[in-house]
């Protein structure tokens, strides 16, 4: 009798998610309740007993509905969904313990725990996924941003037990941009191979190599998810941990090789984000303490990406702001030459002007302003930087001429150009920068002439 009861319970568990199960349970429970309340004689059933029976059946239906509903990430949190189906209970427990728990623990270690939530997808939802569209639908219905799903089965090949693990990964298009989402989806596909075969005499995750694979791939994927969701600190912690793992261990696993190749780029993203944040704060607060915070980040960036344009840009800025080391700042800027960006030319022209080499500075500015319409933001940042330096060192009067050139040739703001050219002529000693003085006076005359003729008009009149 006990074995029969167990079989019935196991049968109910195995088909609990099916709609036919609730129908059978309702009919069965109704019969049991009628028998209990009436003692086989239906005429003995009382109205109160009908109410009790109805409430119990309603509770049963509601419980079945909610226990079979697709889990969802709470609003305001970033869901990381996982669903892997195994062909026997022992495998399922191993998967849940070794893979699910690894992902869950990594997510829970985030500095901003409120941002992430682990969503475990029940087996019967994974069984319904037969195409990428089905996977995306499940992902969206679970209100998650990322999902790893697949199946594990055991087969015998040539008398030897083989464990087959198939994994896929999908990424939602929100809350991250579509292009980034597609790129991340590709990483999922690369790192979670569609078919992994492991020979063993026992459990699927028995071998150390597979445990390492889970740990490394999980850290990388969670790190990317953290980076995309804005948890920069946790992403850095995971990526730097992996960096140390690859220094200590070598592996020929394809996923390891791919992650090792991509890790420098990911760390570069993190360090550049941190430098941008520190630099923006420095521009607003002018706090010298931020300079010391930039240095260790720059040192790390020099290791993972010593020759990137952005790395050299920030090193150049740091050399100048920290110690006014113009020679080192110029060296970094020249190494960052890039035909696609004019930033390096603006920076180099500024450094030349700062040290007094105005002839070469003017030449570089003329090259730079030709590309202004491709990078208007760059020009505004350059102007902001020059004004910052002038506030600190007003004796660098030649920088007013630089501002006048940028206003006049780059953004066609003749009113501001006039102000800076006149300021340059006014505050610069007559025996310095004579060539630029003549050019400033020429442009001042030209601007005033154009104003009088109506060729140039301003919203606010300029006193000429």
Residue, then its C-alpha position, 0 to 999 in steps of 0.5 A: x500500500x505504501x509503495x502505491x501511495x508513493x507511486x501516485x505521489x510521484x505521478x502527480x509530481x511528474x505531471x503537476x504542471x499539466x492542465x489535465x492534472x488539475x481536472x483529475x484532482x478536482x474530480x477526485x477531490x470532489x468525490x472524496x469530499x462527497x463521500x466524507x460529507x455524505x457517507x455515500x448518501x448524497x442527501x446527507x450533505x449540508x449546505x455548510x459542507x458544500x461551502x467548505x468543499x467549494x473553498x477547498x477546491x478553489x484553494x486547490x485550483x489557485x494553488x495549482x495555478x500559482x505553483x505552475x506560473x512562470x516565475x518573474x523578476x520583480x519590477x525594478x530588478x534585473x532578472x538572470x534566468x536559468x532553466x536546465x532540464x535533466x533526464x533523471x532526478x539525480x542529474x537534476x539535483x547535480x545541475x541545481x547544486x553545481x550550476x544554479x547555485x554558482x550563478x545564484x551565489x555570484x548574483x547575490x554577491x553583487x555590491x548592489x544586490x537590489x539590482x539583480x535577482x535569480x529566476x529559476x525556470x521550471x522544466x516544463x517551460x524549458x521543454x516548450x522552447x524549440x526555437x530562439x523565438x520561444x526562448x525570447x518569449x520565455x525571457x520576456x514573460x519572466x521579466x528577465x534580461x538574461x537567460x541560460x537554458x538547455x538540456x542534459x541527458x545520459x546516453x551509452x556510446x560503445x558501452x561507455x556512459x556519456x553525459x551530453x549537456x546542451x546550453x544556449x543563452x539569450x539576452x533581452x533587448x531591454x534595458x540595454x541597447x539592441x546592438x549591445x544586446x546582440x553582441x552579448x547574445x553572441x557571447x552567450x552562444x560562444x561560451x555556452x557551446x550547443x553540445x558538450x560531451x563528458x565521459x564519466x562513470x558517475x555524475x555529470x559534474x563529477x570532474x574538476x574541469x567541468x567545475x572550473x568551466x562553470x566557475x569561470x564562465x559564470x563569473x564572466x557572464x555575470x560580470x558582463x551582465x553587471x557591467x551592462x546593468x551599471x554595477x561597475x564595481x562588481x564587474x571589476x571584481x569578477x573580471x580581475x578575479x578571472x584575470x588572476x585565474x588565467x595567470x595561475x592556470x592554463x586551459x585548452x577549453x575553447x570557452x577559457x581561451x575566448x574569455x581570456x582573449x576578451x577579458x582585456x577589452x572588458x577590463x578596458x571598458x571598466x577602467x575607462x568608465x571609472x576614468x571618465x567618472x573621475x575626470x568629470x568629477x574633477x572638472x566640476x570640483x577641481x579636487x586634487x585628491x581625484x588625481x590620486x584616484x586616477x593613477x591606480x586606474x591608469x596603471x591598470x589600464x596600461x596593463x590591459x590596453x597600453x596603446x588604445x586611443x582613450x588610454x593614451x588620452x587619459x594618461x596625457x591629461x593626467x601628466x598635464x593636470x598632475x604635474x604640468x609635465x608637458x613633454x610626457x603629455x605630448x608624447x602620449x598625445x602623439x602616440x594617440x594619433x588617429x585619422x578618425x578622431x581630431x581630439x589628439x590634434x586639439x590636445x596637441x595644439x593646446x600643449x604646444x600653445x601652453x609651452x609657447x610654441x604658437x606657430x606650430x599650435x596654430x598650424x595644428x588647430x587649423x588641421x583640427x577645426x576642419x573636422x569639427x562637424x564630425x565631432x562637435x562635442x570634442x570642440x566644446x570639451x576642448x573649450x571647457x578645458x582651456x577655460x579651466x586652465x585659464x582660470x588657474x593660470x591667467x598668465x597663459x594669455x596665448x590661450x585666449x588666442x586659441x579660444x578665439x581661433x576655435x570660436x571663429x573657425x570651428x563653431x562660427x561663434x563670432x561674438x565669442x571669438x571677438x571677445x577672446x581675440x580682444x582679450x588676448x590683445x589686451x592682456x598679452x605683452x606687446x613683445x610676445x606672440x607678435x605674429x598672433x597679435x597681428x592675426x588677432x587684430x586682423x580678425x577683430x577688424x574683419x569681425x567688426x566690419x562684417x557686423x557693420x555691413x550686416x554680414x554678421x548678426x547677433x541676437x545681442x548687439x556687440x558694441x563695435 
